[in-house]
Amino acid sequence: AKLGLNDLDGAIVDATGAIERAPQMGKAFLVRGRALLQRGRLREALADCDQAIVCDPFMAMAWCTRAEAKLDLRDVAGALVDSNQALNCDPRLAAAWSTRGGARLDAGDFEGALVDCSEALELQPTNACAWFNRAGARFESRDNKGAVFDCNAAIKICPDFAVAWGKRGEANRRLGKHDGAISDCTTALALDPKITSVWITRGDAKFQKGEYAGAVADCNEALALAPTNALALSVRGQAKSKLGQ
């Protein structure tokens, strides 16, 4: 219950207590693993999912949660394996379709990602991550209007979904809607100021509007996070050239 209410620390404490009393309680490992995942403690989440799976090899959500953790750790192949296993256990688990869609997106299989995320949304239309992952697949396939549509849905469900605001900003920039891109990126950065790509997108949108000093400032922020980012260096260089620097 505490996990559902986003009391992550409380969920971790309660699940730990349950595990101490009943070490074979796979559900308790899963609850703690999901809370740890949301806390960003990915290695610990993996370990708890491992234990949940040992307790119950057919626990679909444990496989799915482990896939999510692996995806966040950039283990795309591992995420694909685990999400496949989750779907073998429960082919109606929307989160597993969405997670596999995210893994396929990261693997460059944009059509597969689109199919998986669409399946997730058939099962659970309120799955914001599935909308976001499908937006990513559409964006990579140059379907920018489709990406905006899917980001709109993700944001409606989860208004503080920073990366969805950022992705919509990227799509709007491609569509030549530079004011919209700047607005979206500004919202994204207010929610999470450490998304390098969003600083670059906003900087490029400002460059396209002739706001060269603003473009330089945004690229400086991006480069503070990722000093060797080629796109940030390129946009900043072009903006400095326009400023005669």
C-alpha positions as CSV (number, residue, x, y, z in Angstrom):
1,A,0.0,0.0,0.0
2,K,2.8,2.4,0.8
3,L,4.4,1.8,-2.5
4,G,1.1,2.7,-4.2
5,L,1.0,5.9,-2.3
6,N,4.7,6.7,-3.2
7,D,5.9,6.3,0.3
8,L,9.0,4.7,-1.0
9,D,11.0,4.8,2.2
10,G,8.1,3.3,4.1
11,A,7.7,0.6,1.5
12,I,11.3,-0.3,1.8
13,V,11.1,-0.5,5.6
14,D,8.0,-2.5,5.7
15,A,9.2,-4.9,3.0
16,T,12.5,-5.4,4.8
17,G,10.6,-6.3,8.0
18,A,8.5,-8.8,6.0
19,I,11.6,-10.4,4.5
20,E,13.2,-10.7,7.9
21,R,10.2,-12.6,9.2
22,A,9.6,-14.7,6.0
23,P,12.7,-14.9,3.8
24,Q,10.8,-16.9,1.1
25,M,8.2,-14.2,0.6
26,G,8.8,-13.3,-3.0
27,K,6.2,-10.6,-3.0
28,A,8.1,-8.7,-0.3
29,F,11.3,-8.8,-2.3
30,L,9.3,-7.5,-5.3
31,V,7.8,-4.6,-3.3
32,R,11.2,-3.6,-2.0
33,G,12.8,-4.0,-5.4
34,R,10.2,-1.7,-7.1
35,A,10.7,0.9,-4.4
36,L,14.5,0.7,-4.8
37,L,14.1,1.0,-8.5
38,Q,12.0,4.2,-8.1
39,R,14.7,5.5,-5.7
40,G,17.3,4.9,-8.4
41,R,19.1,2.2,-6.3
42,L,19.3,0.0,-9.4
43,R,21.8,-2.6,-8.2
44,E,19.9,-3.2,-5.0
45,A,16.7,-3.4,-7.1
46,L,18.3,-6.1,-9.3
47,A,19.3,-8.1,-6.3
48,D,15.8,-8.0,-4.8
49,C,14.3,-9.1,-8.1
50,D,16.7,-12.0,-8.3
51,Q,15.5,-13.1,-4.9
52,A,11.8,-12.7,-5.9
53,I,12.4,-14.8,-9.0
54,V,14.1,-17.5,-6.9
55,C,11.0,-17.6,-4.6
56,D,8.6,-17.6,-7.6
57,P,10.0,-18.1,-11.1
58,F,6.6,-17.3,-12.6
59,M,6.3,-13.8,-11.0
60,A,5.9,-11.7,-14.1
61,M,6.3,-8.4,-12.4
62,A,9.6,-9.4,-10.9
63,W,11.0,-10.2,-14.3
64,C,9.6,-6.9,-15.6
65,T,11.1,-4.9,-12.7
66,R,14.4,-6.5,-13.3
67,A,14.1,-5.6,-17.0
68,E,13.4,-2.0,-16.0
69,A,16.5,-1.9,-13.8
70,K,18.7,-3.4,-16.5
71,L,17.4,-0.9,-19.0
72,D,18.2,2.0,-16.7
73,L,21.7,0.4,-16.3
74,R,22.0,0.4,-20.1
75,D,21.9,-3.5,-20.3
76,V,19.6,-3.5,-23.2
77,A,20.1,-7.2,-24.1
78,G,19.4,-8.2,-20.5
79,A,16.3,-6.0,-20.4
80,L,15.0,-7.7,-23.6
81,V,15.6,-11.2,-22.1
82,D,13.8,-10.3,-18.9
83,S,10.9,-8.6,-20.5
84,N,10.4,-11.5,-22.8
85,Q,10.3,-13.8,-19.8
86,A,7.8,-11.5,-18.1
87,L,5.5,-11.7,-21.1
88,N,5.9,-15.5,-21.2
89,C,4.6,-15.5,-17.6
90,D,1.8,-13.0,-18.2
91,P,1.2,-11.8,-21.8
92,R,-1.3,-9.2,-20.5
93,L,1.2,-7.4,-18.3
94,A,1.2,-3.9,-19.9
95,A,4.3,-2.8,-18.1
96,A,6.3,-5.7,-19.6
97,W,5.2,-4.7,-23.1
98,S,6.2,-1.1,-22.4
99,T,9.6,-2.1,-21.0
100,R,10.3,-4.3,-23.9
101,G,9.3,-1.5,-26.2
102,G,11.8,0.8,-24.4
103,A,14.5,-1.8,-24.8
104,R,13.8,-2.2,-28.5
105,L,13.9,1.6,-28.8
106,D,17.3,1.7,-27.2
107,A,18.4,-1.2,-29.5
108,G,17.4,0.7,-32.6
109,D,14.4,-1.5,-33.4
110,F,11.9,1.4,-33.8
111,E,9.2,-0.6,-35.5
112,G,9.3,-3.3,-32.8
113,A,9.2,-0.6,-30.1
114,L,6.1,0.9,-31.7
115,V,4.4,-2.4,-31.8
116,D,5.2,-3.3,-28.2
117,C,4.2,0.1,-26.9
118,S,0.9,0.0,-28.8
119,E,0.2,-3.3,-27.3
120,A,0.9,-1.9,-23.8
121,L,-1.5,0.9,-24.5
122,E,-4.3,-1.4,-25.7
123,L,-4.0,-3.1,-22.3
124,Q,-3.4,0.0,-20.2
125,P,-4.2,3.3,-21.8
126,T,-3.0,5.2,-18.7
127,N,0.6,3.9,-19.0
128,A,2.5,7.1,-19.3
129,C,5.8,5.3,-19.9
130,A,4.3,3.4,-22.9
131,W,3.1,6.7,-24.4
132,F,6.6,8.1,-23.9
133,N,8.4,5.1,-25.3
134,R,6.1,5.1,-28.3
135,A,6.8,8.8,-28.8
136,G,10.5,8.0,-28.8
137,A,9.9,5.3,-31.5
138,R,7.9,7.7,-33.6
139,F,10.5,10.5,-33.1
140,E,13.3,8.2,-34.3
141,S,11.2,7.2,-37.3
142,R,10.8,11.0,-38.2
143,D,7.1,10.9,-37.3
144,N,7.3,14.2,-35.4
145,K,3.6,14.9,-35.2
146,G,3.0,11.4,-33.9
147,A,5.7,12.0,-31.3
148,V,4.0,15.2,-30.2
149,F,0.6,13.4,-29.9
150,D,2.1,10.6,-27.7
151,C,4.0,13.1,-25.5
152,N,0.8,15.0,-25.0
153,A,-0.8,11.8,-23.7
154,A,2.1,11.0,-21.4
155,I,2.1,14.6,-20.0
156,K,-1.7,14.5,-19.5
157,I,-1.3,11.4,-17.4
158,C,1.9,12.5,-15.6
159,P,2.4,16.3,-15.7
160,D,5.8,16.1,-14.0
161,F,7.2,13.6,-16.6
162,A,10.3,15.7,-17.4
163,V,11.6,13.6,-20.3
164,A,8.2,13.7,-22.0
165,W,8.3,17.5,-21.9
166,G,11.8,17.3,-23.3
167,K,10.9,14.8,-26.1
168,R,7.9,17.0,-27.1
169,G,10.3,19.9,-27.2
170,E,12.6,18.0,-29.6
171,A,9.7,17.1,-31.8
172,N,8.4,20.7,-31.9
173,R,11.9,21.9,-32.8
174,R,12.0,19.5,-35.8
175,L,8.6,20.8,-36.8
176,G,9.9,24.4,-36.8
177,K,7.8,25.3,-33.7
178,H,10.7,27.0,-31.9
179,D,8.7,28.9,-29.3
180,G,6.9,25.7,-28.4
181,A,10.2,23.8,-28.2
182,I,11.6,26.5,-25.9
183,S,8.5,26.4,-23.7
184,D,8.6,22.6,-23.5
185,C,12.3,22.4,-22.7
186,T,11.9,25.1,-20.0
187,T,9.3,23.1,-18.3
188,A,11.4,19.9,-18.6
189,L,14.4,21.7,-17.1
190,A,12.4,23.1,-14.2
191,L,11.5,19.5,-13.4
192,D,14.9,18.0,-14.0
193,P,17.8,20.4,-14.8
194,K,20.3,17.5,-15.5
195,I,18.9,16.3,-18.8
196,T,21.7,17.2,-21.2
197,S,19.7,16.7,-24.4
198,V,17.0,19.2,-23.3
199,W,19.6,22.0,-22.8
200,I,20.9,21.3,-26.3
201,T,17.4,21.3,-27.8
202,R,16.5,24.6,-26.2
203,G,19.8,26.0,-27.2
204,D,19.3,25.0,-30.8
205,A,15.7,26.4,-30.8
206,K,17.1,29.7,-29.5
207,F,19.7,29.6,-32.2
208,Q,17.1,29.1,-34.9
209,K,15.2,32.1,-33.5
210,G,18.4,34.3,-33.6
211,E,18.8,34.3,-29.8
212,Y,22.5,33.5,-30.1
213,A,23.5,34.5,-26.6
214,G,20.8,32.3,-25.1
215,A,21.9,29.5,-27.3
216,V,25.5,29.8,-26.0
217,A,24.2,29.9,-22.4
218,D,22.1,26.7,-22.9
219,C,25.0,24.9,-24.6
220,N,27.3,25.9,-21.7
221,E,24.8,24.2,-19.3
222,A,24.8,21.1,-21.5
223,L,28.6,21.0,-21.6
224,A,28.8,21.3,-17.9
225,L,26.9,18.0,-17.7
226,A,28.6,16.4,-20.7
227,P,31.9,18.2,-21.6
228,T,32.5,16.2,-24.8
229,N,29.0,16.4,-26.3
230,A,29.6,17.0,-30.0
231,L,26.1,18.5,-30.7
232,A,26.4,21.0,-27.9
233,L,29.8,22.0,-29.1
234,S,28.6,22.4,-32.6
235,V,25.5,24.5,-31.7
236,R,27.6,26.7,-29.4
237,G,30.2,27.2,-32.0
238,Q,27.7,28.3,-34.6
239,A,26.1,30.7,-32.1
240,K,29.5,32.1,-31.1
241,S,30.2,32.6,-34.8
242,K,27.0,34.6,-35.2
243,L,28.0,36.7,-32.2
244,G,31.4,37.3,-33.8
245,Q,33.2,35.5,-31.0
